[in-house]
């Protein structure tokens, strides 16, 4: 079974997912390409619903 992942480079979105939606990330790391910190989440319906909610709020 192939798993898909969501790379989140937005600290505020990662905090929203983790603390408001109780979705844990797999790891926090630094990109080799650009040296930015990212949070890695496993894709799921719950994650997508939370991201959609974030986008509807317009908090970007």
C-alpha positions in Angstrom: 0.0 0.0 0.0 1.5 3.3 -1.1 1.3 6.1 1.5 1.2 9.7 0.5 2.6 12.6 2.6 1.9 16.3 3.0 5.0 18.5 3.5 3.9 21.5 5.5 6.3 24.5 5.5 3.9 26.8 7.3 4.4 26.9 11.0 1.0 28.3 11.7 -0.7 25.6 9.7 1.3 22.9 11.4 0.3 24.3 14.8 -3.3 24.4 13.7 -3.2 20.8 12.6 -1.4 19.6 15.7 -3.0 21.6 18.5 -6.5 22.5 17.2 -7.1 19.3 15.2 -5.0 16.9 17.1 -3.3 15.6 14.0 0.3 14.5 14.8 3.0 15.0 12.3 5.5 12.2 11.5 8.6 14.3 11.7 9.9 17.8 11.8 13.0 18.3 9.6 15.0 20.8 7.5 14.8 20.6 3.7 18.2 19.8 2.1 17.2 21.8 -1.0 16.3 25.1 0.7 17.1 24.7 4.4 13.5 25.5 5.4 11.9 23.6 8.3 8.9 21.4 7.4 6.5 19.1 9.1 5.6 15.8 7.5 2.0 14.6 7.8 0.5 11.4 6.4 -2.3 12.3 4.1 -5.8 11.3 5.2 -9.4 12.5 4.9 -9.1 14.1 8.4 -6.0 16.0 7.3 -7.6 17.2 4.1 -10.7 18.4 6.0 -8.6 20.3 8.4 -6.5 21.9 5.6 -9.7 22.9 3.8 -11.0 24.5 7.0 -7.7 26.4 7.4 -8.0 27.7 3.8 -11.6 28.8 4.2 -10.6 30.9 7.2 -8.1 32.7 4.9 -5.3 32.5 7.5 -2.3 32.4 5.2 
